[in-house]
Amino acid sequence: MKNNTSISWFGRMGTLFPTILVMSFAVLMIEVSYVNAAAPNAPTITSIATDNKINNAEKGAVHIVGTLESLAASSTVDVSLYDGSGHVATGTQPIPALGTDYDITVNATLLDDGTVTASSTVTNVLLETSAPATTTASKDTSAPSAPTITSIATDNKINNAEKGAVHIVGTAEADSLVNVSLTDGSVIVSGSQQLSAGGTAYDITLNATTLADGTVNASSTATDAAGNLGSVATTTASKDTSAPSAPTITSIATDNKINNAEKGAVHIVGTAEASSTVNVTLRDTSSHSVSGSQVASGGAYDITLNASTFTNGNVVTASSTATDAAGNISSAATATSTFDTTLPTLISVMIASNNSDSTVTNPGNTVALTFTASETVGTPTVTILGTAADTVTNTSGNVWVASQVSGSDASLANNSTVAFTINFSDSAGNAGTQVTATTNASGVTFTRLSSGGGGGGGGGGGGGSSSPATTTSTPAPVTTTTTTNTTPTTSVVTPTTPVASPTSEPTTPSAPLVSTSAPIFTKNLSQGARGDEVKALQQFLNDHGAKLPVIGIFGPATKAALIKFQASVGINPIGIFGPSTRAEANK
């Protein structure tokens, strides 16, 4: 139409032809460009709700963002979101001249959860519309369940060693983002963990150093992949960073000496913080060690350990620590003990009587056991003639002497062997095997003396004289008279029957005997004897360093001094002044 008009003006107004021709051509060219212009290019969709996941907080205002080619003013971008059920949400945005970006908000509340499709087109000023650009997103408006908090610092007790790295462990929705926090009411510390690959377990470490001791509150939330925030899970824990006091070790094996009988069950006894767990280790100097533990109920503990593998003779050290309910460990208490599992033995055992025949004992004679232990032992328990020994004396080192005065008990069989028992233990409490026999084959026979008067015949009867008992394979009664003992013509001296003596000698000495020549001893003397010869013996012992009252009574002090003298000259130290000692004294 405009083209014809231009031609019409060309025929009528020749002079204007150039101008009109040019104008009509320009108009023609513009119209041709409009008629032949192509539809705009399809836009792009950069994102839907930022991450292509529409959550509950975003569903009412879902941002669809994209780009398009530069177009003239009055171009528009139209977007739509729709689900598989036919629900649609739309939006449009005018584009300024030469604009290339768009951000259109639509309300997707009515769309079903699941996959949604976005479509975007652009329309230019000539109302020409581009092909649609499409993409998909997911809609998830369901908040995840609250997480679980399985534990805080394993046992919900934060101790001093754990406070800088407290592990909070639990479960949450798969692939969710878990956030946890700890607070003492004033200070809060928090952390998070992103679960992945379908994982549901979390373990988040927090530094609780700045939190005060006492009750600590923990909270945990989960945010799902769409960004929905779940409800809060809470729990409490305690924080205790104070270590208990070191325990005490009262004893090891009662007396701090572990013997053979105790080594398999050594009791370590002590005290510790009430309800704390006590850990005890025994270690010897050969690097053997055993350990055990016990809750100190009421603040006391008694832990039994097996030290059977320890090396004999080692020093054993016990170490004890207490761990409180929060897991704080105290400093260690230590104590030492000996480890002695060697049983003592008697390396020498001899028996003798103070009778003129040292292998025979009559009522009133003293039987002495002399024995030597392999190591230091406590006072042995000795029986002689079926009763406890009158005395058991440590004469020197590991040498002991036990003595017993033979009685006249009718229960003792005539011409019977004097039986004895020796029970002994070393300083660690190791008990030696009971000894009932000598090591040198020595022995003593008990013989009972009978009394009777010699009959007179013919010109009259003569009085009988006393004589020592004899022992034969078929023993016959030995007669004695009531006359005073006399010295035999042989070198064997008939023993005197001791007179009952006081239990101890007076402490105030009498004036010593004055002797102008060495005493001549002719009698066997033992504890209980009395008389001038005892005085002479006491004076003799004083001349050799003793400090005895010279009173003529053979008591415990005289016996002890005699034992010392015998030991000094190499005579069996049994405290009986018999033939060997008399011979030495008569030199």
C-alpha positions in Angstrom: 0.0 0.0 0.0 2.7 2.4 1.0 4.7 1.3 -2.0 1.8 2.2 -4.4 1.5 5.6 -2.7 5.1 6.2 -3.2 4.8 5.4 -6.9 1.7 7.7 -7.1 3.7 10.6 -5.6 6.5 9.8 -8.1 4.2 10.4 -11.1 2.6 13.6 -9.9 5.6 15.4 -8.4 8.5 14.9 -10.5 10.6 17.5 -8.8 10.1 15.7 -5.5 10.9 12.3 -6.8 14.3 11.9 -5.3 13.1 12.8 -1.8 9.9 10.8 -1.9 11.6 7.9 -3.5 14.1 7.8 -0.8 11.5 8.0 2.0 9.3 5.3 0.4 12.2 3.1 0.0 13.2 3.5 3.7 9.6 2.7 4.8 9.6 -0.2 2.5 12.8 -1.5 3.9 11.5 -1.2 7.5 8.4 -3.1 6.7 10.3 -5.8 5.0 12.5 -6.2 8.0 9.5 -6.6 10.2 7.8 -9.1 8.0 10.9 -11.2 7.6 12.2 -11.1 11.3 12.7 -14.6 13.0 11.3 -15.5 16.4 13.6 -14.9 19.4 15.9 -17.6 20.7 14.7 -19.8 23.6 15.9 -18.5 27.0 17.9 -20.5 29.5 16.8 -21.6 33.0 19.8 -21.2 35.3 18.2 -22.4 38.6 14.9 -23.1 40.4 14.9 -22.1 44.0 18.7 -21.7 43.8 19.5 -25.4 44.0 16.7 -26.9 41.9 15.2 -28.2 45.2 12.0 -26.5 46.5 11.6 -26.9 50.2 8.8 -25.9 52.6 10.2 -22.5 53.3 10.6 -21.7 49.5 7.4 -23.2 48.1 5.3 -19.9 48.3 8.0 -17.9 46.4 10.0 -20.1 44.1 12.6 -18.1 42.2 13.2 -19.2 38.6 16.3 -17.5 37.3 17.7 -17.5 33.7 19.1 -15.6 30.8 17.9 -14.5 27.2 19.3 -12.8 24.2 19.3 -9.0 24.1 16.0 -7.8 22.8 14.1 -4.5 22.3 12.1 -3.0 25.0 8.7 -4.5 25.9 9.9 -8.1 25.4 8.5 -10.5 28.1 9.6 -13.8 29.7 6.9 -16.2 30.8 7.6 -19.2 33.1 5.5 -22.0 34.4 6.0 -24.8 37.0 3.8 -27.9 36.8 3.6 -31.3 38.5 2.5 -34.6 37.2 -1.0 -34.0 38.5 -1.8 -31.0 36.3 -1.2 -28.3 38.9 0.5 -25.3 37.3 2.1 -22.2 38.8 3.0 -19.3 36.3 4.8 -16.0 36.3 5.9 -13.3 33.8 8.5 -10.5 33.7 8.9 -7.6 31.3 12.4 -7.3 30.0 14.0 -3.8 29.6 15.6 -2.9 26.4 18.7 -5.0 25.8 18.1 -6.9 29.0 19.6 -10.4 29.3 18.6 -11.7 32.8 15.3 -12.6 34.4 14.3 -13.7 37.9 10.6 -14.7 38.1 8.9 -15.7 41.4 6.0 -18.2 41.3 3.9 -19.7 44.1 4.3 -23.5 44.0 2.3 -24.2 47.1 -0.3 -26.2 45.3 2.1 -28.4 43.4 2.6 -31.9 44.7 5.9 -32.9 46.3 8.1 -34.7 43.9 9.5 -33.9 40.5 8.3 -30.5 38.9 9.0 -29.2 35.4 9.8 -25.6 34.7 9.2 -24.0 31.2 10.4 -20.6 30.1 9.6 -18.6 26.8 10.4 -15.1 25.6 8.0 -12.9 23.5 9.3 -9.9 21.5 7.6 -6.7 20.7 6.1 -8.2 17.5 4.5 -10.9 19.8 6.7 -13.5 18.4 7.4 -16.2 21.0 10.5 -18.3 21.3 10.6 -22.0 21.7 10.3 -23.1 25.4 13.3 -23.9 27.6 12.6 -26.6 30.1 14.2 -28.2 33.1 13.2 -30.2 36.2 13.5 -29.7 39.9 12.3 -31.5 43.0 9.8 -30.3 45.5 10.1 -31.6 49.1 8.2 -29.8 51.8 8.4 -32.5 54.5 10.7 -31.7 57.4 13.0 -34.5 58.5 12.5 -36.2 61.9 14.5 -35.0 64.8 17.9 -36.7 65.0 18.9 -38.9 67.9 21.8 -38.2 70.3 23.3 -41.5 71.2 26.1 -40.2 73.4 28.2 -37.3 74.5 31.8 -38.2 75.2 30.8 -41.9 75.1 29.2 -42.0 78.6 27.6 -38.5 78.8 30.3 -37.5 81.1 32.9 -35.0 79.9 36.2 -35.4 81.8 39.4 -33.4 81.8 41.0 -35.5 79.0 37.9 -35.2 76.8 36.9 -31.6 77.2 39.0 -30.3 74.3 37.4 -32.8 71.8 34.0 -33.9 72.9 32.4 -36.4 70.5 28.6 -36.1 70.0 27.3 -39.2 68.3 23.9 -40.0 66.9 21.7 -40.7 63.8 19.8 -38.5 61.4 17.9 -38.6 58.1 20.2 -39.9 55.3 22.2 -37.3 53.5 21.0 -34.5 55.9 23.1 -31.7 57.4 23.4 -32.2 61.1 24.0 -29.3 63.5 24.8 -29.8 67.2 25.6 -27.5 70.1 26.7 -27.7 73.7 25.9 -25.0 76.3 26.4 -24.6 80.0 23.7 -21.9 80.0 26.2 -19.1 79.3 28.6 -20.3 76.7 27.6 -22.2 73.5 29.8 -24.2 71.2 28.5 -25.8 68.0 29.5 -27.8 64.9 28.0 -29.6 61.9 28.4 -32.6 59.7 27.0 -33.2 56.2 25.9 -36.8 55.8 26.4 -38.4 52.3 26.1 -41.6 50.3 23.0 -42.5 52.2 24.7 -42.3 55.5 22.6 -41.7 58.7 25.3 -41.7 61.4 27.0 -38.6 62.6 30.0 -38.0 64.9 30.7 -34.3 65.6 33.6 -33.1 67.7 33.3 -29.9 69.8 35.8 -28.1 72.0 34.1 -27.7 75.4 37.1 -26.3 77.2 35.3 -22.9 77.9 32.2 -24.6 79.3 31.9 -24.6 83.1 31.9 -27.9 85.1 28.4 -29.1 85.8 25.3 -29.9 83.7 25.8 -29.4 80.0 22.8 -29.2 77.5 23.2 -30.7 74.0 20.9 -30.1 71.0 20.9 -31.5 67.5 18.9 -30.7 64.3 18.9 -32.2 60.8 18.4 -30.2 57.6 17.4 -32.5 54.6 18.7 -32.3 51.1 15.9 -29.9 50.1 16.8 -27.6 53.0 13.9 -28.5 55.3 14.9 -28.1 59.0 13.7 -30.8 61.4 12.7 -30.4 65.0 15.4 -30.3 67.8 16.6 -33.3 69.8 18.0 -32.5 73.2 19.8 -34.3 76.0 22.1 -33.4 78.9 25.6 -34.5 80.0 27.8 -33.6 82.9 31.2 -32.0 82.8 33.7 -32.8 85.5 37.4 -32.0 85.0 38.7 -32.4 88.6 40.9 -35.5 89.2 40.4 -37.5 92.4 43.0 -37.7 95.1 45.6 -40.5 94.8 44.5 -43.7 96.6 46.4 -45.2 99.5 48.0 -48.6 99.6 47.6 -50.0 103.1 49.3 -53.4 102.6 50.5 -55.9 100.1 49.9 -59.5 101.2 49.1 -58.2 104.7 52.7 -57.6 105.8 54.3 -56.4 102.6 56.0 -59.8 102.2 54.8 -62.1 99.5 55.5 -65.7 100.3 55.1 -69.0 98.4 51.6 -69.6 99.8 50.5 -66.1 98.9 52.0 -65.6 95.4 48.9 -67.0 93.6 46.5 -64.6 95.3 48.3 -61.5 96.5 45.9 -59.1 98.3 46.5 -55.3 97.7 44.4 -53.4 100.2 43.8 -49.7 100.5 41.5 -46.7 100.3 40.3 -44.4 97.4 37.6 -41.9 96.5 34.2 -43.5 97.2 32.8 -45.2 94.1 35.9 -44.6 92.1 37.5 -47.4 90.1 40.8 -48.4 91.5 43.4 -49.9 89.1 46.4 -51.7 90.7 49.5 -53.0 88.9 52.2 -55.3 90.5 55.5 -55.3 88.8 58.8 -57.0 89.8 62.3 -55.9 88.9 62.4 -58.6 86.1 59.6 -56.8 84.3 56.8 -59.2 85.2 53.5 -57.4 85.8 49.9 -58.2 86.6 47.0 -55.8 87.0 43.4 -55.7 88.3 40.7 -53.2 89.2 37.8 -52.8 91.6 35.2 -50.2 92.4 36.0 -48.7 95.8 32.6 -49.2 97.4 32.5 -47.1 100.5 36.1 -45.9 99.7 37.9 -49.2 100.4 39.4 -51.7 98.0 40.9 -55.2 98.2 42.3 -56.4 94.8 43.7 -59.9 94.4 46.4 -60.5 91.8 48.3 -63.7 90.7 52.0 -63.1 90.9 53.0 -66.8 90.4 55.3 -65.8 87.4 57.3 -63.3 89.4 61.0 -63.9 90.0 62.0 -65.1 93.5 64.0 -62.6 95.5 62.8 -59.5 93.5 61.5 -56.4 95.0 57.8 -56.0 93.9 56.2 -52.5 93.4 52.5 -51.9 93.6 51.0 -48.9 91.8 47.5 -47.8 92.4 45.3 -45.1 90.6 41.7 -44.1 91.1 39.4 -43.1 88.2 36.3 -41.2 89.1 32.8 -41.5 87.6 33.7 -39.0 84.9 36.8 -40.8 83.9 39.4 -38.4 85.5 42.5 -40.4 86.6 44.3 -39.6 89.8 48.0 -39.6 90.3 49.5 -42.9 91.3 50.3 -44.2 94.8 53.1 -46.7 95.1 54.4 -49.2 97.7 57.0 -52.0 97.7 57.2 -55.5 99.1 59.6 -58.4 99.0 58.9 -61.6 97.0 60.3 -64.6 98.8 59.0 -68.0 97.8 61.9 -70.2 99.1 60.9 -72.5 101.9 63.3 -72.6 104.8 64.9 -75.9 105.9 66.8 -77.1 109.0 70.3 -78.0 107.9 71.3 -79.4 111.2 69.2 -81.1 114.0 70.8 -82.7 117.1 69.3 -84.0 120.4 71.0 -84.7 123.7 70.3 -85.1 127.4 72.2 -83.7 130.3 72.3 -87.1 131.8 75.8 -88.6 132.2 74.8 -90.7 129.2 73.6 -88.0 126.8 71.5 -90.6 124.9 69.4 -91.3 128.0 67.0 -89.1 130.0 65.5 -89.9 133.4 62.7 -87.9 135.0 64.3 -84.6 136.0 66.9 -84.6 133.2 66.8 -81.9 130.5 66.6 -82.9 126.9 67.9 -80.3 124.5 67.3 -79.9 120.7 69.9 -77.9 118.8 69.1 -77.0 115.3 70.2 -74.6 112.6 67.9 -73.1 109.9 68.9 -72.3 106.3 67.8 -68.7 106.8 66.4 -66.3 109.4 63.2 -67.8 110.9 60.8 -66.7 113.5 60.6 -68.4 116.9 60.0 -72.1 116.1 57.2 -74.1 117.7 58.8 -77.1 119.4 57.4 -80.1 121.2 59.6 -82.6 123.2 58.1 -85.6 125.0 54.7 -84.6 123.7 54.6 -81.2 125.3 55.7 -77.7 124.3 59.4 -77.1 125.0 60.2 -75.3 128.2 62.4 -72.9 126.3 63.2 -72.1 122.7 66.2 -69.8 122.4 68.0 -68.2 119.4 71.6 -68.6 120.5 73.3 -67.0 117.5 72.6 -66.4 113.9 70.2 -69.1 112.7 71.0 -71.5 115.6 68.3 -72.4 118.0 68.1 -74.5 121.2 64.9 -75.9 122.6 64.9 -77.7 126.0 62.5 -79.7 128.0 62.8 -81.2 131.5 61.8 -84.9 131.4 58.8 -85.5 133.6 57.5 -88.6 135.4 54.2 -88.8 133.5 53.0 -92.4 133.6 51.8 -92.0 130.0 55.5 -91.9 128.9 56.6 -95.4 128.0 59.7 -96.7 129.7 62.7 -97.0 127.4 60.8 -95.1 124.7 62.6 -92.8 122.2 62.1 -89.1 122.9 60.0 -87.8 120.1 60.0 -84.2 119.0 58.5 -81.9 116.4 59.9 -78.6 115.0 57.6 -76.2 113.1 59.2 -73.1 111.7 58.6 -70.3 109.2 60.9 -67.6 107.7 60.4 -63.9 107.9 58.2 -63.9 104.8 55.9 -66.5 106.3 57.1 -69.4 104.3 56.6 -72.5 106.4 59.2 -75.2 106.4 58.3 -78.8 106.4 57.9 -80.1 110.0 61.0 -81.8 111.3 60.8 -84.9 113.5 64.2 -86.5 113.1 67.8 -85.5 113.7 70.3 -85.0 110.9 73.2 -86.8 112.7 71.3 -89.9 113.9 71.4 -88.7 117.5 68.6 -89.8 119.8 67.6 -89.9 123.4 65.8 -92.7 125.3 63.4 -92.0 128.1 64.0 -94.4 131.1 61.9 -94.2 134.3 63.7 -94.9 137.6 62.0 -97.1 140.2 62.7 -96.9 144.0 63.3 -99.7 146.6 65.4 -100.5 149.7 68.0 -103.3 149.9 67.0 -106.1 152.3 69.1 -107.2 155.2 70.0 -110.8 155.5 72.0 -112.8 157.9 73.9 -110.1 159.8 71.5 -107.3 158.7 70.6 -105.5 155.6 72.6 -102.8 154.0 71.1 -99.8 152.4 71.1 -99.6 148.7 72.8 -96.8 146.7 71.4 -94.9 143.8 72.5 -95.9 140.3 71.6 -94.7 136.8 68.9 -96.5 134.9 70.0 -99.1 132.4 68.4 -99.8 129.1 68.4 -103.3 127.7 66.4 -105.1 125.0 64.3 -106.5 127.9 64.4 -103.7 130.5 64.2 -104.6 134.2 63.3 -102.2 136.9 66.2 -100.3 138.4 66.2 -100.0 142.2 67.4 -97.0 144.1 67.8 -96.2 147.7 66.9 -93.0 149.6 70.5 -92.3 150.4 72.2 -89.3 149.1 73.8 -89.6 145.6 77.5 -90.3 145.7 80.1 -89.7 143.1 80.7 -92.9 141.1 84.2 -94.3 140.9 84.0 -94.2 137.2 84.4 -91.0 135.1 80.6 -90.9 134.4 78.8 -88.7 136.9 75.4 -89.8 138.3 73.1 -86.8 137.6 71.4 -85.1 140.5 67.7 -84.7 140.4 67.1 -81.0 140.2 65.2 -79.3 142.9 62.3 -77.1 142.0 63.7 -73.7 141.1 62.2 -70.2 140.9 61.1 -69.1 137.4 63.8 -66.5 137.3 67.0 -65.7 139.0 67.2 -62.7 141.5 68.3 -59.5 139.8 70.4 -58.4 142.8 73.6 -60.5 142.8 75.1 -61.8 146.0 78.7 -61.4 146.8 80.8 -63.5 144.3 82.7 -66.5 145.4 86.3 -65.9 146.0 88.4 -68.7 144.5 92.1 -69.0 144.9 92.4 -71.7 142.3 90.5 -72.7 139.2 87.3 -74.6 140.1 87.2 -78.4 139.5 83.8 -79.3 138.1 82.6 -82.9 138.6 78.8 -82.7 138.0 76.6 -82.3 135.0 74.5 -79.1 135.6 71.4 -77.8 133.9 68.6 -75.4 134.5 67.0 -76.0 137.9 70.3 -77.3 139.6 71.4 -75.7 142.9 74.4 -75.7 145.1 78.0 -74.7 145.4 79.0 -76.2 142.0 76.4 -73.9 140.4 78.0 -71.0 142.2 81.4 -72.1 140.9 79.9 -72.2 137.3 78.4 -68.8 137.7 81.8 -67.4 138.9 83.5 -69.1 136.0 81.1 -67.6 133.5 81.5 -64.2 135.0 85.3 -64.6 134.6 84.5 -65.0 130.9 82.4 -61.9 130.5 79.1 -62.8 132.0 77.4 -60.6 134.7 75.6 -63.2 136.8 74.6 -63.1 140.5 76.6 -65.9 142.1 73.7 -67.4 144.1 74.0 -71.1 143.3 70.7 -71.3 141.4 70.9 -72.4 137.7 68.2 -70.2 136.1 67.5 -68.8 132.5 70.3 -66.1 132.8 72.9 -68.8 133.8 71.7 -70.9 130.9 72.0 -68.0 128.4 75.5 -67.2 129.6 76.5 -70.9 129.3 75.2 -71.1 125.7 77.2 -68.0 124.8 80.4 -69.6 126.3 79.8 -72.9 124.6 79.3 -71.1 121.2 82.6 -69.2 121.8 84.7 -72.3 122.3 83.0 -74.5 119.6 80.9 -76.7 121.9 77.3 -77.5 120.9 75.5 -74.5 122.5 72.7 -76.3 124.3 72.9 -74.6 127.7 73.7 -77.9 129.5 77.0 -78.1 131.5 77.9 -81.6 130.4 81.1 -83.6 130.0 82.5 -81.6 127.0 81.9 -78.2 128.7 83.2 -79.5 132.0 86.4 -80.6 130.3 86.8 -77.2 128.7 86.1 -75.5 132.1 88.6 -77.7 133.9 91.5 -76.8 131.7 
